[in-house]
Amino acid sequence: MASLPPDRLAEAVGALAGAGRDDDCGLLLRQGVARPAEEIADAVLALGDAGGRREGEALLTAFLRVRTPEEGARIAAADPSRLVPQLLSAARAVSPARERDLVHALRVAGLIGA
């Protein structure tokens, strides 16, 4: 399932979550973190548009657990006004250090103020 395009990934995650299959939903989200940052951004935005903000944040949290803060900043570049707050929330859920590192990466990328 990891080869699904971002919009189909969002649909699959939403369907699993809607069916109460949280374990399967989580597995699909964890598999999705291997995708390029731009695809993760597309999937999170699609999930948000489909009412799956919680699933989008779970995907971001899983992504930030295993990928670099700089890659997190690449996600934010797709739509900073929507994705920066979600990324910061997800980083906070990982650890204070991850949040600090993400804030630094976002500043370096020019996506948040100094």
C-alpha positions, 0 to 999 in steps of 0.5 A: 500500500505504500505505493499509493499516490498521496490522495489515495493514501489519504482516502485509504487512511480515512476509510480505515479510521472511519471503519474503526480499524485504528491498528491498520490505519496506524500501520499504513501511516507508518509505511507512508513515512518512507515517501518523499516529503512533498508526497507527505505534504500532499497526503496531509493536506488531502487528509485535512480537506477530507476531515482527517486532520487527526490522521494527518497529524499522526502521519506527521508525528510518525514522519518526524520520529524517523526523518530529519527536521530539515525534511519536516521543513520541506513538508511545510513549504507546500502550504506553510499556513496550514502545515507549520502549525500541524508540524509544530504540534507533531514535533511537540508530541515527539519531544521538546528536542524535536520541536526545537530542532524543527523550529530551527529548520523552519527558521533556516528555510524562511518559513517562520520568523526569526 
